[in-house]
């Protein structure tokens, strides 16, 4: 299960949690799971069905820019 690290400016949407675990096999599914659990977070993570500009993600420790 992926662990998602929440940036400080988005923690008001997660009740202050700095990291959460959600189900998902790819970035799109993880964002959908985050939105289902924390309404409004998905809108901050994506734009026009793409990862929002300026965000990066890491898979197995390898950081990938959008």
The first five atom37 places (N, CA, C, CB, O) and aatype in JSON, in Angstrom:
{
  "aatype": [20, 20, 20, 20, 20, 20, 20, 20, 20, 20, 20, 20, 20, 20, 20, 20, 20, 20, 20, 20, 20, 20, 20, 20, 20, 20, 20, 20, 20, 20, 20, 20, 20, 20, 20, 20, 20, 20, 20, 20, 20, 20, 20, 20, 20, 20, 20, 20, 20, 20, 20, 20, 20, 20, 20, 20, 20, 20, 20, 20, 20, 20, 20, 20, 20, 20],
  "atom_mask": [
    [1, 1, 1, 1, 1],
    [1, 1, 1, 1, 1],
    [1, 1, 1, 1, 1],
    [1, 1, 1, 1, 1],
    [1, 1, 1, 1, 1],
    [1, 1, 1, 1, 1],
    [1, 1, 1, 1, 1],
    [1, 1, 1, 1, 1],
    [1, 1, 1, 1, 1],
    [1, 1, 1, 1, 1],
    [1, 1, 1, 1, 1],
    [1, 1, 1, 1, 1],
    [1, 1, 1, 1, 1],
    [1, 1, 1, 1, 1],
    [1, 1, 1, 1, 1],
    [1, 1, 1, 1, 1],
    [1, 1, 1, 1, 1],
    [1, 1, 1, 1, 1],
    [1, 1, 1, 1, 1],
    [1, 1, 1, 1, 1],
    [1, 1, 1, 1, 1],
    [1, 1, 1, 1, 1],
    [1, 1, 1, 1, 1],
    [1, 1, 1, 1, 1],
    [1, 1, 1, 1, 1],
    [1, 1, 1, 1, 1],
    [1, 1, 1, 1, 1],
    [1, 1, 1, 1, 1],
    [1, 1, 1, 1, 1],
    [1, 1, 1, 1, 1],
    [1, 1, 1, 1, 1],
    [1, 1, 1, 1, 1],
    [1, 1, 1, 1, 1],
    [1, 1, 1, 1, 1],
    [1, 1, 1, 1, 1],
    [1, 1, 1, 1, 1],
    [1, 1, 1, 1, 1],
    [1, 1, 1, 1, 1],
    [1, 1, 1, 1, 1],
    [1, 1, 1, 1, 1],
    [1, 1, 1, 1, 1],
    [1, 1, 1, 1, 1],
    [1, 1, 1, 1, 1],
    [1, 1, 1, 1, 1],
    [1, 1, 1, 1, 1],
    [1, 1, 1, 1, 1],
    [1, 1, 1, 1, 1],
    [1, 1, 1, 1, 1],
    [1, 1, 1, 1, 1],
    [1, 1, 1, 1, 1],
    [1, 1, 1, 1, 1],
    [1, 1, 1, 1, 1],
    [1, 1, 1, 1, 1],
    [1, 1, 1, 1, 1],
    [1, 1, 1, 1, 1],
    [1, 1, 1, 1, 1],
    [1, 1, 1, 1, 1],
    [1, 1, 1, 1, 1],
    [1, 1, 1, 1, 1],
    [1, 1, 1, 1, 1],
    [1, 1, 1, 1, 1],
    [1, 1, 1, 1, 1],
    [1, 1, 1, 1, 1],
    [1, 1, 1, 1, 1],
    [1, 1, 1, 1, 1],
    [1, 1, 1, 1, 1]
  ],
  "atom_positions": [
    [[0.86, -1.17, 0.0], [0.0, 0.0, 0.0], [0.9, 1.23, 0.0], [-0.98, 0.0, 1.24], [1.79, 1.35, 0.84]],
    [[0.68, 2.15, -0.94], [1.53, 3.34, -1.02], [1.41, 4.25, 0.21], [1.19, 4.13, -2.27], [0.33, 4.4, 0.79]],
    [[2.52, 4.83, 0.58], [2.55, 5.87, 1.6], [2.68, 7.2, 0.88], [3.72, 5.65, 2.64], [3.57, 7.37, 0.04]],
    [[1.8, 8.14, 1.2], [1.8, 9.45, 0.56], [2.23, 10.48, 1.61], [0.39, 9.8, -0.04], [1.62, 10.59, 2.68]],
    [[3.27, 11.23, 1.3], [3.73, 12.28, 2.18], [3.01, 13.57, 1.79], [5.29, 12.45, 2.11], [3.07, 14.0, 0.63]],
    [[2.35, 14.18, 2.75], [1.51, 15.35, 2.51], [2.31, 16.62, 2.82], [0.21, 15.29, 3.37], [2.8, 16.77, 3.93]],
    [[2.44, 17.53, 1.84], [3.15, 18.78, 2.11], [2.41, 19.62, 3.15], [3.32, 19.58, 0.81], [1.19, 19.55, 3.25]],
    [[3.14, 20.39, 3.93], [2.51, 21.19, 4.99], [1.33, 22.03, 4.53], [3.53, 22.09, 5.61], [0.34, 22.15, 5.25]],
    [[1.41, 22.62, 3.33], [0.34, 23.49, 2.86], [-0.94, 22.73, 2.49], [0.82, 24.28, 1.67], [-1.96, 23.35, 2.22]],
    [[-0.91, 21.4, 2.48], [-2.1, 20.6, 2.17], [-2.63, 19.82, 3.36], [-1.79, 19.65, 1.04], [-3.64, 19.13, 3.25]],
    [[-1.96, 19.91, 4.48], [-2.32, 19.1, 5.65], [-3.65, 19.5, 6.28], [-1.25, 19.19, 6.68], [-4.23, 18.71, 7.03]],
    [[-4.15, 20.7, 5.99], [-5.46, 21.06, 6.53], [-6.53, 20.15, 5.95], [-5.79, 22.54, 6.23], [-7.59, 19.96, 6.56]],
    [[-6.28, 19.57, 4.79], [-7.24, 18.67, 4.16], [-7.15, 17.24, 4.71], [-7.03, 18.65, 2.66], [-8.07, 16.44, 4.52]],
    [[-6.05, 16.92, 5.38], [-5.87, 15.57, 5.93], [-5.98, 15.56, 7.45], [-4.52, 15.01, 5.51], [-5.57, 14.59, 8.1]],
    [[-6.53, 16.61, 8.02], [-6.64, 16.67, 9.48], [-5.29, 16.8, 10.15], [-7.35, 15.45, 10.0], [-5.14, 16.43, 11.31]],
    [[-4.31, 17.33, 9.42], [-2.98, 17.54, 9.98], [-2.01, 16.39, 9.74], [-3.09, 17.78, 11.43], [-0.84, 16.49, 10.1]],
    [[-2.48, 15.3, 9.14], [-1.61, 14.15, 8.91], [-0.51, 14.5, 7.91], [-2.42, 12.96, 8.4], [-0.77, 15.06, 6.85]],
    [[0.74, 14.15, 8.26], [1.88, 14.4, 7.39], [2.08, 13.28, 6.39], [3.13, 14.58, 8.22], [2.71, 13.49, 5.35]],
    [[1.56, 12.11, 6.67], [1.61, 11.01, 5.73], [0.4, 10.12, 5.93], [2.92, 10.21, 5.89], [-0.1, 9.96, 7.04]],
    [[-0.07, 9.55, 4.84], [-1.23, 8.66, 4.87], [-0.96, 7.49, 3.94], [-2.55, 9.41, 4.47], [-0.12, 7.58, 3.04]],
    [[-1.67, 6.42, 4.15], [-1.59, 5.26, 3.26], [-2.93, 5.07, 2.58], [-1.18, 3.99, 4.04], [-3.98, 5.12, 3.22]],
    [[-2.89, 4.87, 1.29], [-4.1, 4.61, 0.5], [-3.78, 3.5, -0.51], [-4.59, 5.91, -0.23], [-2.62, 3.22, -0.8]],
    [[-4.82, 2.9, -1.03], [-4.63, 1.87, -2.04], [-4.5, 2.5, -3.43], [-5.8, 0.86, -2.02], [-5.06, 3.56, -3.7]],
    [[-3.75, 1.85, -4.28], [-3.61, 2.29, -5.66], [-2.42, 1.62, -6.3], [-3.47, 3.81, -5.73], [-1.38, 1.43, -5.67]],
    [[-2.57, 1.26, -7.56], [-1.49, 0.59, -8.31], [-0.73, 1.57, -9.2], [-2.06, -0.54, -9.15], [0.32, 1.22, -9.75]],
    [[-1.26, 2.78, -9.35], [-0.57, 3.79, -10.14], [-0.92, 5.16, -9.56], [-0.97, 3.7, -11.66], [-1.75, 5.28, -8.67]],
    [[-0.28, 6.19, -10.08], [-0.45, 7.54, -9.53], [-1.91, 7.98, -9.64], [0.47, 8.55, -10.26], [-2.45, 8.57, -8.7]],
    [[-2.54, 7.71, -10.76], [-3.94, 8.1, -10.96], [-4.85, 7.46, -9.89], [-4.42, 7.69, -12.38], [-5.72, 8.13, -9.34]],
    [[-4.66, 6.18, -9.61], [-5.47, 5.5, -8.6], [-5.19, 6.03, -7.2], [-5.21, 3.99, -8.64], [-6.11, 6.14, -6.39]],
    [[-3.94, 6.36, -6.92], [-3.6, 6.92, -5.61], [-4.27, 8.27, -5.42], [-2.06, 7.04, -5.45], [-4.82, 8.56, -4.36]],
    [[-4.21, 9.11, -6.45], [-4.87, 10.42, -6.35], [-6.37, 10.25, -6.16], [-4.59, 11.28, -7.61], [-6.98, 10.97, -5.37]],
    [[-6.99, 9.31, -6.87], [-8.43, 9.06, -6.71], [-8.74, 8.59, -5.29], [-8.9, 8.01, -7.73], [-9.75, 9.01, -4.72]],
    [[-7.9, 7.74, -4.73], [-8.12, 7.26, -3.37], [-7.95, 8.4, -2.35], [-7.14, 6.12, -3.04], [-8.7, 8.48, -1.38]],
    [[-6.98, 9.27, -2.6], [-6.8, 10.42, -1.72], [-8.01, 11.34, -1.77], [-5.53, 11.2, -2.1], [-8.47, 11.83, -0.74]],
    [[-8.54, 11.57, -2.97], [-9.72, 12.42, -3.12], [-10.93, 11.81, -2.43], [-10.03, 12.65, -4.61], [-11.71, 12.53, -1.8]],
    [[-11.09, 10.5, -2.52], [-12.22, 9.83, -1.87], [-12.13, 9.95, -0.35], [-12.28, 8.35, -2.29], [-13.14, 10.12, 0.34]],
    [[-10.93, 9.85, 0.16], [-10.72, 9.91, 1.62], [-10.66, 11.33, 2.15], [-9.45, 9.17, 1.99], [-11.12, 11.61, 3.26]],
    [[-10.07, 12.23, 1.35], [-9.88, 13.62, 1.77], [-10.4, 14.54, 0.66], [-8.37, 13.91, 2.07], [-9.62, 15.03, -0.15]],
    [[-11.7, 14.77, 0.62], [-12.28, 15.59, -0.45], [-11.56, 16.93, -0.59], [-13.77, 15.83, -0.2], [-11.29, 17.62, 0.39]],
    [[-11.26, 17.28, -1.84], [-10.55, 18.52, -2.13], [-9.07, 18.32, -2.39], [-10.74, 19.48, -1.02], [-8.45, 19.14, -3.06]],
    [[-8.5, 17.25, -1.87], [-7.07, 17.01, -2.05], [-6.75, 16.68, -3.5], [-6.6, 15.88, -1.13], [-5.72, 17.12, -4.02]],
    [[-7.6, 15.92, -4.15], [-7.37, 15.57, -5.55], [-7.28, 16.79, -6.44], [-8.46, 14.65, -6.04], [-6.47, 16.83, -7.36]],
    [[-8.12, 17.78, -6.17], [-8.1, 19.02, -6.96], [-6.78, 19.76, -6.83], [-9.24, 19.93, -6.53], [-6.36, 20.47, -7.74]],
    [[-6.12, 19.6, -5.7], [-4.84, 20.28, -5.49], [-3.68, 19.49, -6.07], [-4.61, 20.51, -4.01], [-2.59, 20.03, -6.26]],
    [[-3.91, 18.21, -6.35], [-2.84, 17.35, -6.86], [-2.85, 17.19, -8.37], [-2.94, 16.01, -6.22], [-1.86, 16.75, -8.96]],
    [[-3.97, 17.53, -9.0], [-4.03, 17.36, -10.45], [-4.68, 18.57, -11.1], [-4.79, 16.09, -10.81], [-5.45, 19.3, -10.48]],
    [[-4.36, 18.75, -12.36], [-4.9, 19.85, -13.15], [-5.1, 19.32, -14.56], [-3.94, 21.11, -13.14], [-4.17, 18.79, -15.17]],
    [[-6.32, 19.45, -15.08], [-6.65, 18.92, -16.4], [-6.27, 17.44, -16.54], [-5.93, 19.73, -17.48], [-5.72, 17.02, -17.55]],
    [[-6.59, 16.67, -15.5], [-6.36, 15.22, -15.48], [-4.88, 14.84, -15.54], [-7.08, 14.57, -16.63], [-4.55, 13.72, -15.91]],
    [[-4.0, 15.77, -15.17], [-2.56, 15.51, -15.1], [-2.08, 15.93, -13.71], [-1.79, 16.29, -16.23], [-2.74, 16.72, -13.03]],
    [[-0.93, 15.4, -13.3], [-0.34, 15.82, -12.03], [-0.1, 17.32, -12.1], [1.0, 15.04, -11.72], [0.42, 17.82, -13.1]],
    [[-0.47, 18.03, -11.06], [-0.36, 19.49, -11.04], [1.09, 19.93, -11.25], [-0.91, 20.05, -9.72], [2.02, 19.28, -10.78]],
    [[1.26, 21.05, -11.94], [2.61, 21.59, -12.14], [3.3, 21.83, -10.8], [2.56, 22.89, -12.96], [2.67, 22.29, -9.84]],
    [[4.57, 21.53, -10.75], [5.35, 21.78, -9.55], [5.37, 20.62, -8.57], [4.84, 22.97, -8.86], [6.13, 20.64, -7.6]],
    [[4.54, 19.6, -8.8], [4.53, 18.44, -7.91], [5.44, 17.36, -8.47], [3.11, 17.9, -7.73], [5.62, 17.25, -9.68]],
    [[5.99, 16.57, -7.59], [6.81, 15.43, -7.97], [6.31, 14.24, -7.17], [8.34, 15.69, -7.73], [5.64, 14.4, -6.14]],
    [[6.64, 13.05, -7.63], [6.29, 11.86, -6.88], [7.49, 10.92, -6.89], [5.03, 11.17, -7.47], [8.35, 11.0, -7.77]],
    [[7.53, 10.04, -5.91], [8.62, 9.07, -5.82], [8.03, 7.67, -5.78], [9.51, 9.34, -4.58], [7.07, 7.41, -5.06]],
    [[8.62, 6.8, -6.56], [8.22, 5.4, -6.56], [9.48, 4.6, -6.27], [7.55, 4.98, -7.93], [10.46, 4.67, -7.01]],
    [[9.43, 3.84, -5.18], [10.59, 3.06, -4.73], [11.82, 3.93, -4.56], [10.88, 1.94, -5.71], [12.94, 3.52, -4.87]],
    [[11.6, 5.15, -4.06], [12.71, 6.04, -3.75], [13.24, 6.85, -4.93], [13.81, 5.25, -3.19], [14.13, 7.67, -4.76]],
    [[12.7, 6.63, -6.13], [13.13, 7.38, -7.31], [12.16, 8.51, -7.54], [13.23, 6.47, -8.56], [10.98, 8.27, -7.79]],
    [[12.64, 9.75, -7.45], [11.79, 10.92, -7.6], [11.6, 11.22, -9.08], [12.4, 12.13, -6.86], [12.56, 11.31, -9.85]],
    [[10.35, 11.38, -9.47], [10.0, 11.71, -10.86], [9.23, 13.02, -10.87], [9.16, 10.58, -11.51], [8.21, 13.13, -10.19]],
    [[9.69, 14.0, -11.62], [8.9, 15.22, -11.76], [7.67, 14.9, -12.59], [9.73, 16.37, -12.4], [7.63, 13.9, -13.3]],
    [[6.68, 15.75, -12.52], [5.45, 15.51, -13.28], [5.8, 15.34, -14.69], [4.45, 16.63, -13.11], [4.91, 15.13, -15.52]]
  ]
}
